[in-house]
Amino acid sequence: MKVSYASLLARLTGVMKIKMPRADEATKAFFESILPDDPRVKVRPVFGSVAAFVSGKMFSGVFGNDVSVRLPEGERAQLLKEENASLLEPMPGRALKEYVIMPEAWRGEHKKAKHG
C-alpha cells in the first residue's frame, strides 16, 4: 500500500485533515459587497475560502456561509449582543476571540453590515 507524505506526516504528528466548509456564491458576493472601497484592502484565498486583509492583517473573512469581522473588545461585545451573532469557532472549542460572525439577518441590511 502506497502512503502519501502528507498522510504519513498527519499520522506521525497526530494532525487530522479537516474538511473546511465552502461558502456559496451568495455569501461570497455579500462579503465582497460590504468591504471598504479602499485600494489597501486585498482579498485573498484562505483555507479554501476568502478573507480581507489590510497591510497583511486579516480583518474579515468567510468560513462556510458565515461572514466574520475582527473587532476591538468594546465593538466586539456590542456586536455579540445582536441576535445570532457569535464568536467565530472554526473548530469546536477553538473560538477566535477577536472575530465575530455577523448575524445572517444583516445580509438584507448592507448599510448595517458595512458600518455596524
C-alpha positions, 0 to 999 in steps of 0.5 A: 500500500502506497502512503502519501507524505502528507498522510504519513506526516498527519499520522506521525504528528497526530494532525487530522485533515479537516474538511473546511466548509465552502461558502456559496456564491451568495455569501461570497458576493455579500462579503465582497459587497460590504468591504471598504472601497479602499485600494489597501484592502486585498482579498485573498484565498484562505483555507479554501475560502476568502478573507480581507486583509489590510497591510497583511492583517486579516480583518474579515473573512468567510468560513462556510456561509458565515461572514466574520469581522475582527473587532476591538473588545468594546465593538466586539461585545456590542456586536455579540449582543445582536441576535445570532451573532457569535464568536467565530469557532472554526473548530469546536472549542477553538473560538477566535476571540477577536472575530465575530460572525455577523448575524445572517439577518444583516445580509438584507441590511448592507448599510448595517453590515458595512458600518455596524 
